[in-house]
Amino acid sequence: MPIRKSPAATATASASTKKQRASNLKSPNNGKSDDNMARNLSDLSPVQGRWYTAGFHEPSGQMRIEARRSKFYMFVPLVSACDAVDRRDQTAGISDIRVRKSGGVTRLTFTEKSQLWDKKLYTVEFHPNHIKYYYKVFGRGSVGRAYFFRSWFQADNTVETELGVIPGFDTVFNPAVNFWGKDYYFAGDRAVMTSGDCKKFWGQGLVSAPYCYGLNDRGDGLWVGAGLGVRAGQYNFEEFNYNTNETNRVFGPGGFDCNYNGKLHIDGSWESPHMLLFAADDQYSMLERYVGLLEKDYGLSLPRKRSVPQWWRTPIFCGWGEQLSLGFKEKGNFEGVPFGAYCTQDLHDQWMDILREKKVKPGQVIIDAGWEARDTRGDMVVDTARWPDLRGWIENQQKQGIRVLLWMLAWNCSGIPLDECVTDAQGRAVAVDPTNPAYEKRLRAMVRRMLSDEPGCYNADGLKIDG
């Protein structure tokens, strides 16, 4: 049995006692606070919100979340693994099941016995419009992945070892941009949101996505959001994943996880991010509701009314496409082609002439990779051989009503002293360190040089920040 009862829960209660306990758990709140102890999951009555009903299944240790006016449903295990880098977190049973009702919220708490941590305390809050799920880990160690609705177990009566989401939906929406243009996934696919980059869906490191997946059964008018509730300072995971498949199984349990890659160290206790489940009419209103929850409960503050300059809505011409075209034309392939060599002042003059001949007037021009001198990407200093008068060229465009943006490469440590960089285990620089005061000073000087109209600066209108 995946979820074992605590020793106290194995005692047989009389029929009248069990009936009375179930009656207590079903009793209306009436504005009062009720705190009830349950012997096992079968004692728990279903909980209803405005859009969902949540029920509990004792033999499997799972919760069924079912939409009340939709065909959407999902089975999820109540326990979630919190793995170390080199060791799996396996569940060894739950106990101390309690239900408390207060202020229109039903709160389920229980304790899990873990084979990796001293213990784990869980909280599931059933609000009228959303469900909040999280756990607190006690012990010492470094976290690899912190899962939600996915765990592992050992039992003599089954060859299975995993617990995970059983989807009553077939579509997963991922708002993270990528160069595949892939937004929708099957329920059995893996989807990734990363603050860095993903080898399969490259490009996510360029734009941060809301950490919220959308779940839907095609043809159904309801979308369920599955998003992370985190405060400032808690965004220290590298990925938020759906269906990480470490065993490469064709079929198997799914779930969600935050990948900390061993960089989160627990010494005493740690509370996981909150998993928020809520409903919306479509995937985009779902994201609006998610952001609203972050603003209401997690300290997020966004400017709802911002002034967007008109020039930002004008057509953009970027030289990168022309650089690729020339490189491919002259070399016959992309392998080893120095595309930056085609980022020159003379070629940009030719391209602007072609646009004028075609009566195309961009409102913005991006000078892409290659305007900077060799080995100065950490400082972004102009290559005067390619751009003998970068500032003059920029200001000439500005006189024609055209804004100019300069390309820059974030995190690049080319030419940066080692003590201003993040290093790997061998002491090699892998990226600049934005927390280093010396690098912060360098970064501020670099941005000023590109954007300021002071002498010696380039007076550009903005930056294209690459990853």
LOMI-752723 format. One line per 8 residues: their letters; for each residue x, y, z of N, C-alpha, C. Coordinates in steps of 0.2 Angstrom, whole numbers. Last residue first. Layout:
<recs>
a = X:Y:Z:X:Y:Z:X:Y:Z; ...
</recs>
This chain:
<recs>
gdiklgda = 104:181:-121:106:177:-115:112:172:-117; 103:199:-124:103:192:-126:106:188:-120; 95:214:-124:99:210:-120:98:202:-122; 96:228:-133:93:221:-134:98:216:-130; 93:244:-126:97:238:-126:93:232:-129; 92:261:-131:90:255:-127:94:250:-129; 97:272:-138:90:273:-135:88:267:-130; 114:277:-136:109:273:-139:102:274:-135
nycgpeds = 126:285:-133:119:288:-134:114:284:-137; 139:281:-130:136:280:-137:129:283:-138; 152:292:-123:147:287:-123:144:286:-130; 161:302:-124:164:296:-123:159:290:-123; 150:314:-115:156:313:-119:159:306:-118; 133:308:-112:139:311:-110:145:310:-115; 122:301:-115:124:306:-120:130:310:-118; 121:283:-111:122:290:-109:124:295:-115
lmrrvmar = 121:270:-116:115:274:-116:116:281:-115; 134:264:-115:130:263:-120:124:268:-121; 139:269:-102:143:270:-109:139:269:-115; 130:264:-93:130:271:-94:134:273:-101; 133:250:-94:126:253:-96:126:260:-98; 146:251:-89:144:248:-96:138:251:-98; 144:256:-76:148:259:-81:147:257:-88; 136:245:-71:133:252:-71:137:256:-76
lrkeyapn = 146:235:-72:140:234:-76:136:241:-76; 156:239:-62:157:238:-69:151:238:-74; 148:238:-51:151:245:-53:153:245:-60; 146:225:-50:140:229:-51:142:236:-53; 159:220:-49:155:219:-55:149:223:-56; 161:224:-36:165:226:-41:162:225:-48; 151:218:-28:150:225:-29:155:227:-35; 142:204:-34:149:206:-33:149:214:-34
tpdvavar = 131:199:-39:131:201:-32:137:204:-30; 133:195:-52:129:202:-51:129:204:-44; 146:188:-59:143:188:-53:139:195:-51; 147:180:-75:148:186:-71:144:185:-65; 151:163:-78:146:169:-78:149:174:-74; 161:154:-76:155:152:-80:151:158:-82; 178:152:-74:173:157:-74:167:154:-79; 185:138:-64:184:142:-71:178:146:-71
gqadtvce = 186:130:-53:188:137:-53:188:141:-59; 181:118:-54:188:118:-56:190:126:-56; 167:121:-51:171:117:-46:179:117:-47; 165:137:-58:163:130:-57:168:127:-52; 161:154:-53:166:149:-55:163:142:-54; 156:170:-57:154:164:-54:158:159:-57; 167:184:-56:164:179:-59:161:174:-55; 177:193:-51:170:196:-52:166:191:-55
dlpigscn = 189:186:-51:185:187:-44:179:191:-45; 193:186:-64:190:180:-61:186:181:-55; 188:201:-74:193:197:-69:189:191:-66; 183:199:-91:181:201:-84:186:197:-79; 184:194:-104:188:200:-101:187:202:-94; 169:187:-103:174:188:-108:178:195:-105; 157:183:-97:163:185:-93:169:186:-97; 140:187:-99:146:185:-102:152:188:-98
walmwllv = 128:191:-93:131:186:-90:138:184:-93; 121:196:-109:121:196:-102:125:190:-99; 127:205:-122:126:198:-120:126:198:-112; 118:217:-132:123:216:-127:121:209:-124; 114:229:-145:114:222:-143:120:221:-137; 106:244:-144:113:240:-145:112:234:-142; 94:253:-154:96:249:-148:102:245:-150; 88:268:-159:93:263:-160:95:260:-154
rigqkqqn = 74:276:-168:78:274:-161:83:269:-163; 72:289:-179:73:282:-178:77:280:-172; 71:302:-183:65:299:-180:66:292:-178; 82:307:-189:77:304:-194:71:301:-190; 90:308:-178:88:315:-182:82:313:-187; 93:295:-176:89:299:-171:86:305:-174; 103:293:-186:96:289:-186:91:293:-181; 113:301:-181:110:302:-187:103:299:-188
eiwgrldp = 116:294:-169:113:301:-168:110:303:-175; 122:283:-174:116:282:-170:112:289:-170; 133:288:-180:128:284:-184:122:284:-180; 140:294:-170:138:298:-175:132:294:-179; 143:282:-162:139:287:-159:136:292:-165; 152:275:-171:145:272:-169:141:278:-166; 162:277:-182:159:282:-178:152:280:-176; 168:265:-186:172:270:-184:169:276:-181
wratdvvm = 165:249:-183:161:255:-182:165:261:-180; 176:241:-186:169:240:-189:164:246:-189; 186:247:-179:187:245:-186:181:244:-189; 181:249:-166:181:255:-171:183:253:-178; 170:241:-157:175:239:-162:176:245:-167; 165:247:-141:164:247:-148:171:245:-152; 163:236:-127:167:242:-130:167:242:-137; 158:227:-116:154:230:-122:157:237:-124
dgrtdrae = 162:220:-106:162:227:-105:158:231:-110; 161:207:-110:160:208:-103:159:215:-101; 166:207:-123:158:206:-121:156:207:-114; 178:209:-128:176:214:-123:168:213:-121; 183:201:-138:185:199:-131:183:205:-126; 183:213:-150:184:206:-148:186:205:-141; 170:226:-148:177:224:-149:178:217:-147; 154:226:-155:158:226:-149:165:223:-151
wgadiivq = 146:222:-165:148:229:-165:153:230:-159; 142:209:-163:148:211:-168:150:218:-168; 124:208:-163:131:205:-161:136:207:-166; 115:222:-169:116:216:-166:123:214:-164; 106:236:-168:113:234:-170:115:228:-166; 90:239:-173:94:235:-168:101:234:-171; 80:252:-174:85:248:-178:89:245:-172; 63:258:-176:69:256:-172:73:252:-176
gpkvkker = 54:261:-186:55:266:-180:60:264:-175; 58:259:-203:57:257:-196:57:262:-191; 50:262:-218:54:266:-212:53:263:-206; 51:257:-234:50:255:-227:54:259:-222; 53:260:-247:48:264:-244:46:261:-237; 64:254:-253:57:250:-253:52:254:-249; 73:263:-251:71:262:-258:65:258:-258; 75:262:-237:72:268:-240:69:267:-247
lidmwqdh = 80:249:-237:74:250:-234:71:256:-236; 93:252:-243:88:247:-246:81:248:-243; 98:260:-234:97:263:-240:92:258:-244; 100:251:-223:96:257:-222:94:260:-229; 110:243:-229:103:240:-227:98:246:-226; 121:252:-230:118:249:-236:111:246:-235; 123:255:-217:121:260:-221:118:257:-227; 127:242:-212:121:245:-210:118:251:-214
ldqtcyag = 139:241:-219:134:237:-221:127:239:-218; 147:251:-212:146:251:-219:140:247:-222; 147:246:-199:144:253:-200:142:253:-208; 144:229:-197:148:234:-198:144:241:-200; 143:213:-195:140:219:-191:145:225:-192; 150:203:-200:145:207:-204:142:212:-201; 156:197:-189:161:201:-194:156:205:-199; 147:190:-183:149:196:-180:153:200:-185
fpvgefng = 148:177:-189:142:182:-191:144:189:-188; 159:167:-194:159:173:-189:154:178:-191; 154:150:-194:154:157:-198:154:162:-193; 154:137:-189:160:141:-189:160:148:-192; 140:133:-199:145:130:-195:152:134:-195; 131:137:-208:132:141:-202:137:139:-198; 136:137:-226:133:134:-220:134:139:-214; 141:145:-236:138:140:-238:135:136:-232
kekfglsl = 148:157:-235:152:151:-232:148:145:-234; 140:167:-241:147:167:-242:151:160:-240; 127:164:-236:129:165:-243:136:165:-245; 129:164:-223:127:158:-226:129:159:-233; 132:178:-220:137:172:-218:135:166:-222; 121:184:-225:127:185:-229:132:180:-227; 111:180:-216:110:179:-223:117:179:-227; 116:184:-204:115:177:-205:115:176:-213
qegwgcfi = 115:198:-206:122:195:-205:121:187:-206; 101:199:-208:106:201:-213:113:198:-212; 97:196:-194:95:192:-200:99:193:-206; 103:207:-187:106:200:-186:103:195:-192; 98:220:-188:104:218:-193:106:210:-192; 81:223:-187:87:220:-184:92:218:-189; 69:235:-187:74:232:-191:80:230:-187; 52:236:-181:59:235:-179:63:232:-185
ptrwwqpv = 38:248:-181:42:242:-184:49:242:-182; 32:254:-165:34:255:-172:38:249:-175; 30:255:-152:25:251:-156:27:251:-163; 40:263:-147:40:256:-145:35:252:-149; 35:276:-150:40:273:-154:41:265:-153; 26:279:-140:24:277:-146:29:274:-151; 29:272:-124:30:277:-129:28:274:-136; 17:268:-112:21:265:-117:23:270:-122
srkrplsl = 15:269:-95:15:273:-101:20:270:-106; 5:258:-86:11:260:-88:11:264:-94; -4:251:-74:-5:256:-79:2:259:-80; 1:242:-65:-5:240:-69:-6:245:-75; 16:237:-60:12:243:-62:7:241:-67; 15:225:-46:16:227:-53:12:233:-55; 21:216:-33:18:223:-35:20:225:-42; 18:203:-22:20:205:-29:17:212:-30
gydkellg = 15:197:-10:19:203:-10:21:206:-17; 6:186:-10:14:185:-10:18:191:-11; -7:189:-11:-5:185:-5:3:184:-5; -10:198:-21:-14:198:-15:-11:194:-9; -1:195:-31:-2:202:-29:-5:202:-22; -3:181:-34:3:184:-31:3:191:-28; -16:182:-38:-15:179:-32:-8:181:-29; -14:189:-50:-18:192:-45:-17:189:-38
vyrelmsy = -7:180:-57:-4:186:-55:-8:189:-50; -18:171:-59:-12:169:-56:-8:175:-53; -27:178:-67:-29:176:-60:-23:174:-56; -19:180:-79:-21:186:-75:-23:184:-68; -18:166:-82:-12:170:-80:-14:176:-77; -32:164:-85:-29:160:-80:-22:164:-78; -34:172:-96:-37:174:-90:-34:170:-84; -27:163:-104:-24:170:-103:-27:173:-97
qddaafll = -34:151:-105:-27:151:-103:-24:158:-101; -51:154:-99:-46:152:-104:-39:153:-101; -58:154:-87:-61:153:-93:-57:151:-99; -51:146:-72:-52:152:-76:-55:149:-83; -46:140:-56:-49:139:-62:-50:146:-66; -32:133:-47:-37:138:-47:-40:137:-54; -19:129:-36:-24:127:-41:-30:131:-41; -3:132:-31:-9:135:-31:-13:132:-37
mhpsewsg = 10:127:-20:6:125:-26:-1:128:-26; 23:136:-13:16:134:-12:13:132:-19; 39:131:-9:34:135:-13:27:132:-12; 42:123:7:42:123:0:38:129:-3; 52:128:21:45:127:18:45:128:11; 63:120:32:62:124:25:55:123:23; 75:118:46:68:117:42:68:122:36; 89:113:48:84:114:53:77:113:50
dihlkgny = 95:117:35:99:116:41:94:118:47; 97:115:18:92:115:23:96:113:30; 101:123:3:104:119:9:99:120:15; 101:123:-14:97:125:-8:99:120:-2; 108:117:-24:110:124:-21:106:127:-16; 104:106:-30:109:105:-24:111:112:-21; 95:109:-40:102:107:-41:107:107:-36; 82:113:-39:87:117:-35:94:115:-36
ncdfggpg = 67:113:-48:74:110:-48:79:115:-44; 51:109:-43:56:114:-43:63:111:-43; 38:99:-52:44:100:-47:48:106:-48; 24:89:-54:27:95:-54:34:95:-50; 19:74:-63:19:79:-57:23:85:-59; 16:57:-67:19:63:-68:18:68:-62; 19:39:-69:16:45:-65:20:51:-67; 20:32:-85:22:33:-78:19:39:-75
fvrntent = 27:26:-101:21:28:-97:23:28:-89; 40:27:-105:35:29:-109:28:31:-106; 53:33:-94:48:28:-96:43:31:-101; 65:40:-90:63:39:-98:58:33:-99; 67:43:-78:68:36:-79:67:34:-87; 64:56:-76:71:54:-75:72:47:-77; 55:67:-82:55:60:-83:62:58:-82; 44:79:-76:51:77:-76:51:70:-77
nynfeefn = 31:85:-76:32:79:-79:40:77:-80; 35:102:-77:29:97:-77:32:91:-80; 46:112:-67:44:107:-72:38:104:-71; 55:126:-66:49:123:-63:46:119:-69; 72:128:-61:67:126:-66:61:125:-62; 80:134:-51:82:135:-58:77:133:-63; 76:143:-37:76:137:-40:78:138:-48; 74:155:-30:80:152:-30:81:145:-33
yqgarvgl = 64:164:-26:64:162:-33:72:159:-34; 62:169:-14:61:162:-14:62:160:-21; 64:183:-15:69:179:-11:68:172:-11; 47:186:-14:53:189:-16:58:185:-12; 37:171:-14:38:178:-12:45:180:-14; 26:160:-23:32:162:-20:33:169:-19; 16:148:-28:15:154:-24:22:155:-21; 15:142:-45:19:143:-39:17:149:-35
gagvwlgd = 0:134:-52:6:139:-52:9:139:-45; -10:129:-62:-6:125:-57:0:130:-57; -27:132:-67:-20:134:-67:-17:131:-61; -38:125:-78:-36:125:-71:-28:127:-71; -51:130:-88:-44:129:-88:-42:129:-80; -66:125:-96:-63:127:-90:-55:125:-90; -73:121:-107:-73:128:-106:-69:130:-100; -66:108:-118:-69:110:-111:-68:117:-110
grdnlgyc = -59:105:-129:-67:105:-129:-70:108:-123; -47:96:-120:-49:99:-126:-57:99:-127; -45:100:-103:-47:94:-108:-50:97:-114; -30:108:-96:-37:108:-99:-38:102:-103; -20:118:-87:-22:112:-88:-29:112:-91; -6:129:-87:-13:128:-88:-15:121:-90; 7:133:-75:5:129:-81:-3:130:-81; 17:146:-70:10:144:-69:9:140:-76
ypasvlgq = 26:158:-67:27:151:-66:21:147:-64; 28:168:-81:24:167:-75:25:160:-74; 45:169:-88:38:167:-89:34:167:-82; 57:180:-93:55:176:-87:47:175:-88; 67:178:-107:61:181:-104:59:177:-99; 79:171:-110:78:178:-113:72:181:-109; 78:158:-107:82:162:-103:82:169:-105; 72:151:-117:68:153:-111:72:158:-107
gwfkkcdg = 79:147:-128:77:153:-128:73:156:-122; 76:130:-133:81:135:-132:77:142:-132; 71:116:-128:67:122:-130:71:128:-129; 83:108:-125:78:106:-130:74:112:-132; 91:115:-116:94:113:-122:89:111:-127; 86:129:-108:84:122:-109:87:120:-116; 92:141:-96:91:139:-103:89:132:-103; 86:149:-83:92:149:-87:91:147:-94
stmvardg = 74:148:-78:77:155:-77:84:155:-81; 62:138:-86:68:139:-83:70:146:-83; 50:126:-88:50:134:-87:57:134:-83; 45:113:-98:50:116:-94:49:123:-93; 36:97:-99:36:104:-101:41:108:-95; 34:81:-106:38:85:-101:38:93:-104; 18:73:-110:24:77:-111:28:79:-105; 5:69:-106:11:64:-105:18:67:-107
afyydkgw = -3:79:-111:-3:78:-103:3:73:-102; 5:88:-123:1:83:-121:2:82:-114; 6:106:-124:9:100:-123:4:95:-122; 9:122:-131:5:117:-129:8:110:-129; 19:130:-136:16:133:-130:11:127:-127; 33:133:-146:29:127:-143:26:130:-136; 43:139:-153:36:142:-153:31:137:-150; 56:136:-152:51:131:-156:44:134:-157
fnvapnfv = 61:145:-144:62:146:-151:59:141:-155; 49:151:-131:55:147:-134:55:147:-141; 41:157:-116:43:157:-123:49:153:-125; 30:149:-106:37:151:-107:39:151:-114; 17:145:-103:18:152:-106:25:154:-107; 10:130:-108:16:133:-105:17:140:-107; -4:120:-105:-1:126:-108:5:128:-104; -8:103:-109:-5:108:-104:-2:114:-108
tdfgpivg = -22:92:-111:-18:98:-114:-15:102:-108; -30:83:-106:-26:81:-111:-21:86:-114; -36:77:-90:-35:82:-95:-30:80:-100; -35:69:-79:-41:69:-82:-41:75:-87; -20:62:-74:-23:67:-77:-30:66:-80; -13:58:-60:-16:55:-65:-21:60:-68; 3:62:-53:-3:64:-55:-6:60:-61; 10:48:-43:10:54:-47:3:56:-49
letevtnd = 22:37:-36:16:40:-35:16:47:-39; 32:22:-39:30:30:-40:23:31:-39; 34:9:-40:37:13:-34:36:20:-34; 27:-7:-43:27:0:-44:30:3:-38; 25:-20:-39:31:-18:-42:32:-11:-44; 17:-24:-23:17:-21:-30:24:-19:-33; 18:-28:-10:13:-31:-14:12:-27:-21; 28:-22:-3:29:-29:-5:24:-31:-10
aqfwsrff = 34:-6:-8:29:-10:-5:30:-17:-7; 41:10:-7:42:3:-8:37:-1:-4; 39:26:-16:38:22:-10:41:15:-12; 39:43:-21:41:36:-22:40:32:-15; 29:57:-29:33:54:-23:35:46:-25; 20:71:-32:24:66:-35:29:63:-29; 15:84:-29:10:78:-31:14:73:-35; 30:91:-32:23:93:-30:18:87:-33
yargvsgr = 47:91:-26:41:89:-30:35:91:-27; 62:98:-27:56:98:-23:50:96:-27; 78:91:-31:71:93:-33:66:92:-28; 89:93:-21:90:92:-28:83:95:-31; 95:101:-6:89:99:-10:91:98:-18; 105:95:7:104:99:1:99:96:-4; 102:95:25:104:92:18:103:97:13; 92:91:39:98:94:36:100:91:29
gfvkyyyk = 76:94:45:82:90:44:87:94:42; 59:95:39:64:96:44:70:91:44; 49:104:27:54:99:28:58:100:34; 32:107:24:38:109:27:43:104:29; 22:110:9:25:106:15:31:109:18; 6:114:1:14:115:3:16:111:8; -7:121:-8:-4:115:-6:4:116:-5; -23:128:-10:-16:129:-9:-12:123:-5
ihnphfev = -35:131:-22:-32:126:-17:-25:128:-16; -48:143:-24:-42:140:-25:-40:135:-20; -60:149:-20:-58:149:-27:-52:146:-29; -62:145:-6:-68:145:-11:-66:145:-18; -48:135:-1:-51:141:-1:-57:141:-6; -41:123:7:-46:123:2:-50:130:3; -24:119:10:-29:124:11:-34:124:6; -14:108:17:-18:109:11:-24:113:13
tylkkdwl = 2:105:23:-4:109:23:-8:109:17; 13:94:31:9:96:25:3:100:27; 29:91:37:23:93:39:19:96:32; 41:78:38:38:83:34:31:84:36; 56:73:47:49:73:45:47:78:41; 70:71:43:67:69:50:60:69:50; 72:64:27:71:69:31:69:67:38; 72:51:21:77:55:19:78:61:25
qsketftl = 60:44:23:66:40:24:73:45:22; 47:52:32:52:51:26:58:47:28; 31:53:37:37:50:39:41:49:32; 21:67:37:24:62:33:30:59:36; 6:74:45:14:73:45:16:67:41; -6:86:40:-4:79:42:4:79:42; -21:96:38:-13:95:39:-12:88:41; -32:106:29:-30:99:31:-23:99:32
rtvggskr = -44:118:31:-37:117:31:-35:110:33; -56:128:23:-54:121:26:-47:119:26; -62:144:25:-56:140:23:-56:133:27; -71:152:32:-73:149:25:-67:145:22; -66:154:45:-66:159:40:-67:157:33; -60:137:47:-61:144:49:-61:149:44; -58:121:51:-62:125:47:-62:132:50; -46:108:50:-48:114:54:-52:118:49
vridsiga = -41:91:52:-45:96:48:-47:102:52; -27:80:52:-31:85:56:-35:89:51; -17:66:55:-22:70:50:-27:74:54; -6:59:60:-8:66:63:-12:70:58; 3:52:46:-1:52:52:-3:59:54; 9:42:33:7:48:35:3:47:42; 24:33:25:17:34:29:16:41:31; 36:35:20:35:29:24:28:29:28
tqdrrdva = 42:40:4:37:40:9:37:34:13; 59:44:0:53:40:-1:49:41:5; 70:54:-10:65:54:-4:59:49:-5; 85:48:-16:78:49:-17:75:49:-10; 101:57:-18:97:52:-14:89:53:-15; 109:67:-23:111:60:-24:107:55:-20; 102:78:-19:105:78:-26:106:70:-27; 86:74:-11:93:77:-11:96:76:-18
dcasvlpv = 69:77:-15:75:74:-15:81:77:-14; 55:76:-8:59:82:-8:66:78:-9; 39:71:-14:46:69:-13:50:76:-13; 23:72:-7:27:74:-12:35:73:-10; 6:66:-4:13:67:-2:17:69:-8; -6:64:-10:-5:69:-5:2:71:-3; -7:62:-28:-5:60:-21:-4:65:-16; -21:66:-37:-14:68:-35:-13:65:-29
fmyfksrr = -31:65:-52:-30:62:-45:-22:64:-44; -42:77:-59:-35:75:-58:-35:71:-51; -54:83:-71:-52:80:-65:-45:78:-65; -67:91:-81:-60:91:-79:-59:87:-72; -79:93:-86:-77:86:-86:-70:85:-83; -89:104:-75:-84:103:-81:-82:95:-81; -93:109:-63:-97:110:-69:-93:109:-75; -84:105:-54:-91:104:-52:-95:105:-59
aeirmqgs = -69:96:-56:-72:102:-57:-80:100:-57; -60:87:-44:-65:87:-49:-68:93:-50; -47:79:-37:-50:86:-38:-54:86:-44; -44:67:-26:-47:68:-32:-49:75:-32; -29:61:-18:-34:66:-18:-37:67:-25; -23:46:-11:-23:51:-16:-29:55:-15; -20:34:-5:-17:40:-2:-18:46:-7; -26:22:-9:-20:25:-13:-17:31:-10
pehfgaty = -35:19:1:-30:14:-1:-24:17:-5; -42:32:3:-38:29:8:-33:24:5; -45:46:-5:-45:39:-6:-40:36:-2; -55:61:-5:-49:57:-3:-50:50:-3; -60:75:-15:-62:69:-11:-55:66:-10; -66:91:-19:-60:87:-18:-62:81:-13; -73:100:-32:-74:96:-26:-68:91:-25; -74:117:-38:-71:110:-37:-74:107:-32
wrgqvpsl = -78:130:-38:-77:127:-45:-75:119:-44; -80:134:-25:-85:136:-30:-84:132:-37; -77:118:-16:-76:125:-17:-81:128:-23; -79:105:-4:-82:109:-10:-80:116:-10; -73:90:1:-73:97:2:-75:101:-5; -78:74:7:-76:79:2:-77:86:4; -72:69:24:-77:71:19:-75:75:13; -61:57:30:-62:64:28:-68:65:23
dslnramn = -59:44:34:-63:48:38:-65:55:35; -50:39:25:-57:38:24:-62:41:28; -38:43:30:-41:47:25:-48:46:24; -39:41:48:-36:40:41:-40:44:36; -43:48:59:-39:42:60:-35:40:54; -43:65:62:-45:60:58:-40:54:59; -48:78:73:-43:73:71:-46:67:68; -53:95:70:-55:88:71:-49:84:69
ddskgnnp = -59:110:74:-52:107:73:-54:100:75; -67:125:69:-68:117:70:-61:114:69; -73:140:72:-67:137:70:-68:129:73; -88:148:64:-84:145:70:-78:142:68; -96:150:54:-92:156:56:-88:154:62; -102:138:51:-106:143:54:-102:148:57; -98:126:45:-93:130:49:-97:135:54; -106:110:46:-105:116:43:-101:121:48
sklnsarq = -99:93:47:-103:99:50:-101:105:47; -91:83:43:-95:86:39:-99:92:41; -84:80:55:-80:83:49:-85:86:44; -94:75:63:-90:81:65:-87:84:59; -97:63:55:-102:68:56:-99:75:58; -86:56:57:-87:58:50:-92:64:51; -87:54:71:-81:57:68:-83:60:61; -99:46:71:-98:52:75:-93:57:72
kktsasat = -94:35:65:-100:38:62:-100:45:65; -84:30:73:-82:32:66:-88:37:63; -92:27:84:-87:32:85:-85:35:78; -100:17:79:-103:23:82:-98:29:82; -91:7:76:-95:10:71:-98:17:73; -75:9:84:-82:6:84:-86:10:79; -59:7:76:-64:11:80:-71:8:79; -45:-2:78:-51:-2:75:-56:2:79
ataapskr = -28:4:74:-33:2:79:-40:2:76; -21:11:65:-22:4:64:-27:1:69; -17:23:69:-22:23:65:-25:16:63; -5:22:76:-12:24:80:-18:23:76; 4:19:66:2:14:71:-5:15:75; -2:27:51:2:27:57:0:21:62; -4:18:35:-7:22:41:-1:22:47; 5:21:20:4:17:26:1:21:32
ipm = 3:22:4:3:27:10:1:22:16; 4:11:-5:8:16:-5:8:21:1; 4:-6:0:0:0:0:4:6:0
</recs>
